[in-house]
Amino acid sequence: MKNSLVARLLRKVHADQEGAISLETVLIIAAVALPILIFLYKVAWPRVQNMFNTRMQPLEDTGAVP
């Protein structure tokens, strides 16, 4: 009897498709977003950091920034 109960539960869980579409959507979004984020981190972030440091230097020289 225990085997049949476990077997029925496994069949029920395996046949349940609820939430599969949302999971697939999240996986597709992650597959698209991850390379974009890696690109931004590797290419754009050093430029942003350099621009920030360049523009902060005059403020630091005048003593406006503690």
mmCIF file of the N, C-alpha and C atoms, coordinates in Angstrom:
data_MODEL
# 
_entry.id   MODEL 
# 
loop_
_atom_site.group_PDB 
_atom_site.id 
_atom_site.type_symbol 
_atom_site.label_atom_id 
_atom_site.label_alt_id 
_atom_site.label_comp_id 
_atom_site.label_asym_id 
_atom_site.label_entity_id 
_atom_site.label_seq_id 
_atom_site.pdbx_PDB_ins_code 
_atom_site.Cartn_x 
_atom_site.Cartn_y 
_atom_site.Cartn_z 
_atom_site.occupancy 
_atom_site.B_iso_or_equiv 
_atom_site.pdbx_formal_charge 
_atom_site.auth_seq_id 
_atom_site.auth_comp_id 
_atom_site.auth_asym_id 
_atom_site.auth_atom_id 
_atom_site.pdbx_PDB_model_num 
ATOM 1   N N  . MET A 1 1  ? 0.819  -1.188 0.000   1.00 0.00 ? 1  MET A N  1 
ATOM 2   C CA . MET A 1 1  ? 0.000  0.000  0.000   1.00 0.00 ? 1  MET A CA 1 
ATOM 3   C C  . MET A 1 1  ? 0.865  1.256  0.000   1.00 0.00 ? 1  MET A C  1 
ATOM 4   N N  . LYS A 1 2  ? 1.976  1.227  0.748   1.00 0.00 ? 2  LYS A N  1 
ATOM 5   C CA . LYS A 1 2  ? 2.852  2.397  0.804   1.00 0.00 ? 2  LYS A CA 1 
ATOM 6   C C  . LYS A 1 2  ? 3.466  2.690  -0.561  1.00 0.00 ? 2  LYS A C  1 
ATOM 7   N N  . ASN A 1 3  ? 3.844  1.661  -1.293  1.00 0.00 ? 3  ASN A N  1 
ATOM 8   C CA . ASN A 1 3  ? 4.411  1.863  -2.620  1.00 0.00 ? 3  ASN A CA 1 
ATOM 9   C C  . ASN A 1 3  ? 3.410  2.510  -3.564  1.00 0.00 ? 3  ASN A C  1 
ATOM 10  N N  . SER A 1 4  ? 2.183  2.088  -3.492  1.00 0.00 ? 4  SER A N  1 
ATOM 11  C CA . SER A 1 4  ? 1.191  2.662  -4.393  1.00 0.00 ? 4  SER A CA 1 
ATOM 12  C C  . SER A 1 4  ? 0.914  4.122  -4.038  1.00 0.00 ? 4  SER A C  1 
ATOM 13  N N  . LEU A 1 5  ? 0.954  4.450  -2.742  1.00 0.00 ? 5  LEU A N  1 
ATOM 14  C CA . LEU A 1 5  ? 0.751  5.836  -2.326  1.00 0.00 ? 5  LEU A CA 1 
ATOM 15  C C  . LEU A 1 5  ? 1.893  6.721  -2.827  1.00 0.00 ? 5  LEU A C  1 
ATOM 16  N N  . VAL A 1 6  ? 3.117  6.252  -2.681  1.00 0.00 ? 6  VAL A N  1 
ATOM 17  C CA . VAL A 1 6  ? 4.282  7.000  -3.151  1.00 0.00 ? 6  VAL A CA 1 
ATOM 18  C C  . VAL A 1 6  ? 4.260  7.109  -4.675  1.00 0.00 ? 6  VAL A C  1 
ATOM 19  N N  . ALA A 1 7  ? 3.893  6.018  -5.329  1.00 0.00 ? 7  ALA A N  1 
ATOM 20  C CA . ALA A 1 7  ? 3.839  6.029  -6.791  1.00 0.00 ? 7  ALA A CA 1 
ATOM 21  C C  . ALA A 1 7  ? 2.782  7.008  -7.284  1.00 0.00 ? 7  ALA A C  1 
ATOM 22  N N  . ARG A 1 8  ? 1.619  7.040  -6.634  1.00 0.00 ? 8  ARG A N  1 
ATOM 23  C CA . ARG A 1 8  ? 0.580  7.987  -7.032  1.00 0.00 ? 8  ARG A CA 1 
ATOM 24  C C  . ARG A 1 8  ? 1.031  9.424  -6.795  1.00 0.00 ? 8  ARG A C  1 
ATOM 25  N N  . LEU A 1 9  ? 1.701  9.652  -5.675  1.00 0.00 ? 9  LEU A N  1 
ATOM 26  C CA . LEU A 1 9  ? 2.189  10.999 -5.375  1.00 0.00 ? 9  LEU A CA 1 
ATOM 27  C C  . LEU A 1 9  ? 3.229  11.441 -6.406  1.00 0.00 ? 9  LEU A C  1 
ATOM 28  N N  . LEU A 1 10 ? 4.142  10.556 -6.742  1.00 0.00 ? 10 LEU A N  1 
ATOM 29  C CA . LEU A 1 10 ? 5.162  10.894 -7.744  1.00 0.00 ? 10 LEU A CA 1 
ATOM 30  C C  . LEU A 1 10 ? 4.535  11.158 -9.111  1.00 0.00 ? 10 LEU A C  1 
ATOM 31  N N  . ARG A 1 11 ? 3.543  10.354 -9.504  1.00 0.00 ? 11 ARG A N  1 
ATOM 32  C CA . ARG A 1 11 ? 2.866  10.591 -10.781 1.00 0.00 ? 11 ARG A CA 1 
ATOM 33  C C  . ARG A 1 11 ? 2.150  11.937 -10.775 1.00 0.00 ? 11 ARG A C  1 
ATOM 34  N N  . LYS A 1 12 ? 1.516  12.250 -9.644  1.00 0.00 ? 12 LYS A N  1 
ATOM 35  C CA . LYS A 1 12 ? 0.787  13.515 -9.536  1.00 0.00 ? 12 LYS A CA 1 
ATOM 36  C C  . LYS A 1 12 ? 1.743  14.703 -9.622  1.00 0.00 ? 12 LYS A C  1 
ATOM 37  N N  . VAL A 1 13 ? 2.870  14.634 -8.919  1.00 0.00 ? 13 VAL A N  1 
ATOM 38  C CA . VAL A 1 13 ? 3.850  15.721 -8.938  1.00 0.00 ? 13 VAL A CA 1 
ATOM 39  C C  . VAL A 1 13 ? 4.484  15.840 -10.321 1.00 0.00 ? 13 VAL A C  1 
ATOM 40  N N  . HIS A 1 14 ? 4.779  14.718 -10.942 1.00 0.00 ? 14 HIS A N  1 
ATOM 41  C CA . HIS A 1 14 ? 5.411  14.729 -12.257 1.00 0.00 ? 14 HIS A CA 1 
ATOM 42  C C  . HIS A 1 14 ? 4.472  15.292 -13.323 1.00 0.00 ? 14 HIS A C  1 
ATOM 43  N N  . ALA A 1 15 ? 3.188  15.027 -13.215 1.00 0.00 ? 15 ALA A N  1 
ATOM 44  C CA . ALA A 1 15 ? 2.220  15.481 -14.208 1.00 0.00 ? 15 ALA A CA 1 
ATOM 45  C C  . ALA A 1 15 ? 1.818  16.939 -14.007 1.00 0.00 ? 15 ALA A C  1 
ATOM 46  N N  . ASP A 1 16 ? 2.127  17.516 -12.861 1.00 0.00 ? 16 ASP A N  1 
ATOM 47  C CA . ASP A 1 16 ? 1.719  18.894 -12.566 1.00 0.00 ? 16 ASP A CA 1 
ATOM 48  C C  . ASP A 1 16 ? 2.559  19.864 -13.388 1.00 0.00 ? 16 ASP A C  1 
ATOM 49  N N  . GLN A 1 17 ? 1.911  20.639 -14.255 1.00 0.00 ? 17 GLN A N  1 
ATOM 50  C CA . GLN A 1 17 ? 2.602  21.593 -15.118 1.00 0.00 ? 17 GLN A CA 1 
ATOM 51  C C  . GLN A 1 17 ? 2.460  23.032 -14.630 1.00 0.00 ? 17 GLN A C  1 
ATOM 52  N N  . GLU A 1 18 ? 1.810  23.236 -13.517 1.00 0.00 ? 18 GLU A N  1 
ATOM 53  C CA . GLU A 1 18 ? 1.573  24.587 -13.008 1.00 0.00 ? 18 GLU A CA 1 
ATOM 54  C C  . GLU A 1 18 ? 2.903  25.243 -12.628 1.00 0.00 ? 18 GLU A C  1 
ATOM 55  N N  . GLY A 1 19 ? 3.113  26.419 -13.123 1.00 0.00 ? 19 GLY A N  1 
ATOM 56  C CA . GLY A 1 19 ? 4.333  27.148 -12.827 1.00 0.00 ? 19 GLY A CA 1 
ATOM 57  C C  . GLY A 1 19 ? 5.468  26.898 -13.799 1.00 0.00 ? 19 GLY A C  1 
ATOM 58  N N  . ALA A 1 20 ? 5.293  25.954 -14.712 1.00 0.00 ? 20 ALA A N  1 
ATOM 59  C CA . ALA A 1 20 ? 6.366  25.636 -15.652 1.00 0.00 ? 20 ALA A CA 1 
ATOM 60  C C  . ALA A 1 20 ? 6.632  26.790 -16.603 1.00 0.00 ? 20 ALA A C  1 
ATOM 61  N N  . ILE A 1 21 ? 5.586  27.451 -17.048 1.00 0.00 ? 21 ILE A N  1 
ATOM 62  C CA . ILE A 1 21 ? 5.765  28.559 -18.002 1.00 0.00 ? 21 ILE A CA 1 
ATOM 63  C C  . ILE A 1 21 ? 6.486  29.719 -17.341 1.00 0.00 ? 21 ILE A C  1 
ATOM 64  N N  . SER A 1 22 ? 6.125  30.028 -16.093 1.00 0.00 ? 22 SER A N  1 
ATOM 65  C CA . SER A 1 22 ? 6.801  31.134 -15.416 1.00 0.00 ? 22 SER A CA 1 
ATOM 66  C C  . SER A 1 22 ? 8.261  30.786 -15.142 1.00 0.00 ? 22 SER A C  1 
ATOM 67  N N  . LEU A 1 23 ? 8.539  29.542 -14.815 1.00 0.00 ? 23 LEU A N  1 
ATOM 68  C CA . LEU A 1 23 ? 9.925  29.130 -14.598 1.00 0.00 ? 23 LEU A CA 1 
ATOM 69  C C  . LEU A 1 23 ? 10.724 29.233 -15.886 1.00 0.00 ? 23 LEU A C  1 
ATOM 70  N N  . GLU A 1 24 ? 10.138 28.804 -16.992 1.00 0.00 ? 24 GLU A N  1 
ATOM 71  C CA . GLU A 1 24 ? 10.823 28.902 -18.279 1.00 0.00 ? 24 GLU A CA 1 
ATOM 72  C C  . GLU A 1 24 ? 11.078 30.365 -18.648 1.00 0.00 ? 24 GLU A C  1 
ATOM 73  N N  . THR A 1 25 ? 10.114 31.225 -18.354 1.00 0.00 ? 25 THR A N  1 
ATOM 74  C CA . THR A 1 25 ? 10.282 32.647 -18.642 1.00 0.00 ? 25 THR A CA 1 
ATOM 75  C C  . THR A 1 25 ? 11.425 33.233 -17.832 1.00 0.00 ? 25 THR A C  1 
ATOM 76  N N  . VAL A 1 26 ? 11.504 32.887 -16.568 1.00 0.00 ? 26 VAL A N  1 
ATOM 77  C CA . VAL A 1 26 ? 12.587 33.377 -15.712 1.00 0.00 ? 26 VAL A CA 1 
ATOM 78  C C  . VAL A 1 26 ? 13.934 32.875 -16.216 1.00 0.00 ? 26 VAL A C  1 
ATOM 79  N N  . LEU A 1 27 ? 13.997 31.635 -16.633 1.00 0.00 ? 27 LEU A N  1 
ATOM 80  C CA . LEU A 1 27 ? 15.259 31.086 -17.148 1.00 0.00 ? 27 LEU A CA 1 
ATOM 81  C C  . LEU A 1 27 ? 15.688 31.776 -18.442 1.00 0.00 ? 27 LEU A C  1 
ATOM 82  N N  . ILE A 1 28 ? 14.737 32.083 -19.317 1.00 0.00 ? 28 ILE A N  1 
ATOM 83  C CA . ILE A 1 28 ? 15.065 32.782 -20.565 1.00 0.00 ? 28 ILE A CA 1 
ATOM 84  C C  . ILE A 1 28 ? 15.550 34.194 -20.268 1.00 0.00 ? 28 ILE A C  1 
ATOM 85  N N  . ILE A 1 29 ? 14.867 34.884 -19.354 1.00 0.00 ? 29 ILE A N  1 
ATOM 86  C CA . ILE A 1 29 ? 15.293 36.239 -18.983 1.00 0.00 ? 29 ILE A CA 1 
ATOM 87  C C  . ILE A 1 29 ? 16.695 36.208 -18.384 1.00 0.00 ? 29 ILE A C  1 
ATOM 88  N N  . ALA A 1 30 ? 16.962 35.224 -17.534 1.00 0.00 ? 30 ALA A N  1 
ATOM 89  C CA . ALA A 1 30 ? 18.294 35.109 -16.935 1.00 0.00 ? 30 ALA A CA 1 
ATOM 90  C C  . ALA A 1 30 ? 19.353 34.804 -17.991 1.00 0.00 ? 30 ALA A C  1 
ATOM 91  N N  . ALA A 1 31 ? 19.005 33.981 -18.969 1.00 0.00 ? 31 ALA A N  1 
ATOM 92  C CA . ALA A 1 31 ? 19.955 33.637 -20.027 1.00 0.00 ? 31 ALA A CA 1 
ATOM 93  C C  . ALA A 1 31 ? 20.283 34.849 -20.894 1.00 0.00 ? 31 ALA A C  1 
ATOM 94  N N  . VAL A 1 32 ? 19.350 35.774 -21.024 1.00 0.00 ? 32 VAL A N  1 
ATOM 95  C CA . VAL A 1 32 ? 19.600 36.984 -21.802 1.00 0.00 ? 32 VAL A CA 1 
ATOM 96  C C  . VAL A 1 32 ? 20.312 38.028 -20.943 1.00 0.00 ? 32 VAL A C  1 
ATOM 97  N N  . ALA A 1 33 ? 19.908 38.164 -19.687 1.00 0.00 ? 33 ALA A N  1 
ATOM 98  C CA . ALA A 1 33 ? 20.442 39.217 -18.826 1.00 0.00 ? 33 ALA A CA 1 
ATOM 99  C C  . ALA A 1 33 ? 21.875 38.940 -18.374 1.00 0.00 ? 33 ALA A C  1 
ATOM 100 N N  . LEU A 1 34 ? 22.219 37.701 -18.144 1.00 0.00 ? 34 LEU A N  1 
ATOM 101 C CA . LEU A 1 34 ? 23.550 37.384 -17.629 1.00 0.00 ? 34 LEU A CA 1 
ATOM 102 C C  . LEU A 1 34 ? 24.674 37.838 -18.565 1.00 0.00 ? 34 LEU A C  1 
ATOM 103 N N  . PRO A 1 35 ? 24.642 37.543 -19.864 1.00 0.00 ? 35 PRO A N  1 
ATOM 104 C CA . PRO A 1 35 ? 25.708 38.050 -20.737 1.00 0.00 ? 35 PRO A CA 1 
ATOM 105 C C  . PRO A 1 35 ? 25.745 39.582 -20.809 1.00 0.00 ? 35 PRO A C  1 
ATOM 106 N N  . ILE A 1 36 ? 24.568 40.214 -20.749 1.00 0.00 ? 36 ILE A N  1 
ATOM 107 C CA . ILE A 1 36 ? 24.542 41.677 -20.765 1.00 0.00 ? 36 ILE A CA 1 
ATOM 108 C C  . ILE A 1 36 ? 25.215 42.228 -19.516 1.00 0.00 ? 36 ILE A C  1 
ATOM 109 N N  . LEU A 1 37 ? 24.910 41.661 -18.363 1.00 0.00 ? 37 LEU A N  1 
ATOM 110 C CA . LEU A 1 37 ? 25.529 42.120 -17.117 1.00 0.00 ? 37 LEU A CA 1 
ATOM 111 C C  . LEU A 1 37 ? 27.034 41.879 -17.106 1.00 0.00 ? 37 LEU A C  1 
ATOM 112 N N  . ILE A 1 38 ? 27.469 40.751 -17.626 1.00 0.00 ? 38 ILE A N  1 
ATOM 113 C CA . ILE A 1 38 ? 28.904 40.470 -17.703 1.00 0.00 ? 38 ILE A CA 1 
ATOM 114 C C  . ILE A 1 38 ? 29.586 41.486 -18.618 1.00 0.00 ? 38 ILE A C  1 
ATOM 115 N N  . PHE A 1 39 ? 28.968 41.785 -19.757 1.00 0.00 ? 39 PHE A N  1 
ATOM 116 C CA . PHE A 1 39 ? 29.517 42.773 -20.678 1.00 0.00 ? 39 PHE A CA 1 
ATOM 117 C C  . PHE A 1 39 ? 29.621 44.137 -20.005 1.00 0.00 ? 39 PHE A C  1 
ATOM 118 N N  . LEU A 1 40 ? 28.546 44.547 -19.327 1.00 0.00 ? 40 LEU A N  1 
ATOM 119 C CA . LEU A 1 40 ? 28.567 45.849 -18.659 1.00 0.00 ? 40 LEU A CA 1 
ATOM 120 C C  . LEU A 1 40 ? 29.636 45.897 -17.579 1.00 0.00 ? 40 LEU A C  1 
ATOM 121 N N  . TYR A 1 41 ? 29.796 44.825 -16.846 1.00 0.00 ? 41 TYR A N  1 
ATOM 122 C CA . TYR A 1 41 ? 30.801 44.790 -15.780 1.00 0.00 ? 41 TYR A CA 1 
ATOM 123 C C  . TYR A 1 41 ? 32.215 44.861 -16.353 1.00 0.00 ? 41 TYR A C  1 
ATOM 124 N N  . LYS A 1 42 ? 32.456 44.129 -17.431 1.00 0.00 ? 42 LYS A N  1 
ATOM 125 C CA . LYS A 1 42 ? 33.803 44.067 -18.006 1.00 0.00 ? 42 LYS A CA 1 
ATOM 126 C C  . LYS A 1 42 ? 34.157 45.301 -18.833 1.00 0.00 ? 42 LYS A C  1 
ATOM 127 N N  . VAL A 1 43 ? 33.199 45.877 -19.561 1.00 0.00 ? 43 VAL A N  1 
ATOM 128 C CA . VAL A 1 43 ? 33.494 46.953 -20.502 1.00 0.00 ? 43 VAL A CA 1 
ATOM 129 C C  . VAL A 1 43 ? 33.069 48.318 -19.970 1.00 0.00 ? 43 VAL A C  1 
ATOM 130 N N  . ALA A 1 44 ? 31.831 48.437 -19.539 1.00 0.00 ? 44 ALA A N  1 
ATOM 131 C CA . ALA A 1 44 ? 31.302 49.756 -19.188 1.00 0.00 ? 44 ALA A CA 1 
ATOM 132 C C  . ALA A 1 44 ? 31.719 50.208 -17.801 1.00 0.00 ? 44 ALA A C  1 
ATOM 133 N N  . TRP A 1 45 ? 31.815 49.311 -16.833 1.00 0.00 ? 45 TRP A N  1 
ATOM 134 C CA . TRP A 1 45 ? 32.111 49.733 -15.472 1.00 0.00 ? 45 TRP A CA 1 
ATOM 135 C C  . TRP A 1 45 ? 33.474 50.419 -15.349 1.00 0.00 ? 45 TRP A C  1 
ATOM 136 N N  . PRO A 1 46 ? 34.548 49.926 -15.977 1.00 0.00 ? 46 PRO A N  1 
ATOM 137 C CA . PRO A 1 46 ? 35.814 50.667 -15.879 1.00 0.00 ? 46 PRO A CA 1 
ATOM 138 C C  . PRO A 1 46 ? 35.708 52.085 -16.445 1.00 0.00 ? 46 PRO A C  1 
ATOM 139 N N  . ARG A 1 47 ? 34.927 52.277 -17.499 1.00 0.00 ? 47 ARG A N  1 
ATOM 140 C CA . ARG A 1 47 ? 34.751 53.622 -18.053 1.00 0.00 ? 47 ARG A CA 1 
ATOM 141 C C  . ARG A 1 47 ? 33.998 54.522 -17.084 1.00 0.00 ? 47 ARG A C  1 
ATOM 142 N N  . VAL A 1 48 ? 32.959 53.995 -16.469 1.00 0.00 ? 48 VAL A N  1 
ATOM 143 C CA . VAL A 1 48 ? 32.183 54.780 -15.505 1.00 0.00 ? 48 VAL A CA 1 
ATOM 144 C C  . VAL A 1 48 ? 33.051 55.121 -14.299 1.00 0.00 ? 48 VAL A C  1 
ATOM 145 N N  . GLN A 1 49 ? 33.798 54.161 -13.824 1.00 0.00 ? 49 GLN A N  1 
ATOM 146 C CA . GLN A 1 49 ? 34.671 54.386 -12.676 1.00 0.00 ? 49 GLN A CA 1 
ATOM 147 C C  . GLN A 1 49 ? 35.743 55.426 -13.004 1.00 0.00 ? 49 GLN A C  1 
ATOM 148 N N  . ASN A 1 50 ? 36.325 55.347 -14.183 1.00 0.00 ? 50 ASN A N  1 
ATOM 149 C CA . ASN A 1 50 ? 37.334 56.308 -14.603 1.00 0.00 ? 50 ASN A CA 1 
ATOM 150 C C  . ASN A 1 50 ? 36.732 57.707 -14.709 1.00 0.00 ? 50 ASN A C  1 
ATOM 151 N N  . MET A 1 51 ? 35.541 57.817 -15.292 1.00 0.00 ? 51 MET A N  1 
ATOM 152 C CA . MET A 1 51 ? 34.882 59.112 -15.414 1.00 0.00 ? 51 MET A CA 1 
ATOM 153 C C  . MET A 1 51 ? 34.581 59.693 -14.026 1.00 0.00 ? 51 MET A C  1 
ATOM 154 N N  . PHE A 1 52 ? 34.124 58.870 -13.116 1.00 0.00 ? 52 PHE A N  1 
ATOM 155 C CA . PHE A 1 52 ? 33.825 59.324 -11.761 1.00 0.00 ? 52 PHE A CA 1 
ATOM 156 C C  . PHE A 1 52 ? 35.092 59.817 -11.071 1.00 0.00 ? 52 PHE A C  1 
ATOM 157 N N  . ASN A 1 53 ? 36.161 59.035 -11.161 1.00 0.00 ? 53 ASN A N  1 
ATOM 158 C CA . ASN A 1 53 ? 37.414 59.431 -10.517 1.00 0.00 ? 53 ASN A CA 1 
ATOM 159 C C  . ASN A 1 53 ? 37.985 60.703 -11.124 1.00 0.00 ? 53 ASN A C  1 
ATOM 160 N N  . THR A 1 54 ? 37.867 60.860 -12.453 1.00 0.00 ? 54 THR A N  1 
ATOM 161 C CA . THR A 1 54 ? 38.357 62.056 -13.126 1.00 0.00 ? 54 THR A CA 1 
ATOM 162 C C  . THR A 1 54 ? 37.593 63.291 -12.663 1.00 0.00 ? 54 THR A C  1 
ATOM 163 N N  . ARG A 1 55 ? 36.304 63.165 -12.510 1.00 0.00 ? 55 ARG A N  1 
ATOM 164 C CA . ARG A 1 55 ? 35.505 64.318 -12.097 1.00 0.00 ? 55 ARG A CA 1 
ATOM 165 C C  . ARG A 1 55 ? 35.583 64.584 -10.600 1.00 0.00 ? 55 ARG A C  1 
ATOM 166 N N  . MET A 1 56 ? 35.969 63.615 -9.819  1.00 0.00 ? 56 MET A N  1 
ATOM 167 C CA . MET A 1 56 ? 36.115 63.820 -8.376  1.00 0.00 ? 56 MET A CA 1 
ATOM 168 C C  . MET A 1 56 ? 37.458 64.467 -8.026  1.00 0.00 ? 56 MET A C  1 
ATOM 169 N N  . GLN A 1 57 ? 38.440 64.295 -8.884  1.00 0.00 ? 57 GLN A N  1 
ATOM 170 C CA . GLN A 1 57 ? 39.785 64.797 -8.595  1.00 0.00 ? 57 GLN A CA 1 
ATOM 171 C C  . GLN A 1 57 ? 39.813 66.301 -8.338  1.00 0.00 ? 57 GLN A C  1 
ATOM 172 N N  . PRO A 1 58 ? 39.166 67.151 -9.164  1.00 0.00 ? 58 PRO A N  1 
ATOM 173 C CA . PRO A 1 58 ? 39.181 68.605 -8.862  1.00 0.00 ? 58 PRO A CA 1 
ATOM 174 C C  . PRO A 1 58 ? 38.524 68.924 -7.528  1.00 0.00 ? 58 PRO A C  1 
ATOM 175 N N  . LEU A 1 59 ? 37.483 68.187 -7.170  1.00 0.00 ? 59 LEU A N  1 
ATOM 176 C CA . LEU A 1 59 ? 36.833 68.442 -5.884  1.00 0.00 ? 59 LEU A CA 1 
ATOM 177 C C  . LEU A 1 59 ? 37.749 68.074 -4.725  1.00 0.00 ? 59 LEU A C  1 
ATOM 178 N N  . GLU A 1 60 ? 38.476 66.992 -4.876  1.00 0.00 ? 60 GLU A N  1 
ATOM 179 C CA . GLU A 1 60 ? 39.401 66.580 -3.823  1.00 0.00 ? 60 GLU A CA 1 
ATOM 180 C C  . GLU A 1 60 ? 40.551 67.578 -3.709  1.00 0.00 ? 60 GLU A C  1 
ATOM 181 N N  . ASP A 1 61 ? 41.011 68.119 -4.838  1.00 0.00 ? 61 ASP A N  1 
ATOM 182 C CA . ASP A 1 61 ? 42.117 69.065 -4.811  1.00 0.00 ? 61 ASP A CA 1 
ATOM 183 C C  . ASP A 1 61 ? 41.733 70.373 -4.122  1.00 0.00 ? 61 ASP A C  1 
ATOM 184 N N  . THR A 1 62 ? 40.476 70.788 -4.272  1.00 0.00 ? 62 THR A N  1 
ATOM 185 C CA . THR A 1 62 ? 40.049 72.058 -3.633  1.00 0.00 ? 62 THR A CA 1 
ATOM 186 C C  . THR A 1 62 ? 39.644 71.855 -2.177  1.00 0.00 ? 62 THR A C  1 
ATOM 187 N N  . GLY A 1 63 ? 39.541 70.621 -1.749  1.00 0.00 ? 63 GLY A N  1 
ATOM 188 C CA . GLY A 1 63 ? 39.179 70.360 -0.357  1.00 0.00 ? 63 GLY A CA 1 
ATOM 189 C C  . GLY A 1 63 ? 37.684 70.356 -0.130  1.00 0.00 ? 63 GLY A C  1 
ATOM 190 N N  . ALA A 1 64 ? 36.902 70.300 -1.181  1.00 0.00 ? 64 ALA A N  1 
ATOM 191 C CA . ALA A 1 64 ? 35.441 70.306 -1.051  1.00 0.00 ? 64 ALA A CA 1 
ATOM 192 C C  . ALA A 1 64 ? 34.917 68.961 -0.555  1.00 0.00 ? 64 ALA A C  1 
ATOM 193 N N  . VAL A 1 65 ? 35.688 67.901 -0.773  1.00 0.00 ? 65 VAL A N  1 
ATOM 194 C CA . VAL A 1 65 ? 35.279 66.579 -0.325  1.00 0.00 ? 65 VAL A CA 1 
ATOM 195 C C  . VAL A 1 65 ? 36.110 66.211 0.893   1.00 0.00 ? 65 VAL A C  1 
ATOM 196 N N  . PRO A 1 66 ? 35.477 65.844 1.978   1.00 0.00 ? 66 PRO A N  1 
ATOM 197 C CA . PRO A 1 66 ? 36.250 65.529 3.203   1.00 0.00 ? 66 PRO A CA 1 
ATOM 198 C C  . PRO A 1 66 ? 37.076 64.286 3.060   1.00 0.00 ? 66 PRO A C  1 
# 
